[in-house]
Amino acid sequence: MYFLSGAFLLISGSEFGATAHNTAHDAFMTLSPYTSTRNDLGDEYFDQLDTARIQRHHVRRLEQLGYSVTLTPKEAA
């Protein structure tokens, strides 16, 4: 019991203020309507960044597995 009361006395006002600030910040970010404006990048985000690199990777991988690969662009609909 003495240890706990002594540990409580070691916490200064600035540490208590920092803890209170962090708690208030977390509550604000959880309840804030502004957090809904962050958009998800989507499932295909990384695939669209560098399509040429992804094509080379998959062609090379299929050739390593013994396939002959030729890529033809899809016609626009």
N, C-alpha and C positions, 0 to 999 in steps of 0.2 A: 504494500500500500504506500509506503514511504517513497519507493522508487517512482511510482506513477505520479504522485503529487509533485515530486522533484522534477520529473521530466516535463510536466505541465508548466511548471514555473520557468523552465528554460526557454519556452517558446516566447519570443519577444513580440511586440506589437506589429513589427513589420512583417514577420512571418505569418501572423494571423491575418494581416491585411492582404498578403499575397494569396493566401489560401482562399479568403473570401472573394478576392478579385477573380481567381480562376474558376471558382464555383459559379459566380455571377456570369462570367463570360460563357461558360459551358451551357448554362441555362438559356442565355440569350441566343446562342447559336442553334440550340435545339428548337426553340420556339419561334425564331425569327422567320418571317415570310421571305426574307432575302436569300435564304439557303436554297429555296426551290428554283432560283434563277440559274443555278449551276447546271449546265446541260451535260448529259452523258455523251461521251464521244461516240458510242455505238460499237457494235460488234466488228465492223469492217474498217475501223479507223486505221489500224496499223497495216492492214492489207493495202490501203489506198495511199500510204505514204510513199512507198517505193515499189511500184508494181514490177519494174524491170528486174530488180534484185530478187523479188519473190518468184518471178517466172524462171530466172536462171537457176535458182535454188531447186525448184521442183523438177525442172527438166534434167538437171544434173543428177538429182536423186533417182529419178525414174531410169535414166541411162545406167546408173550404177546397179540397178536391179535387173538390167538386161532388156529394157524396152527401147524401141526406137521412137523418138518423139519429134513431131513437127507441130508447131503452133500456127493456127490460122485465126485471124481476128474475126470476131463475131460480127455479122452484118447488123447495122442499126435498124431497129424496128420502126 
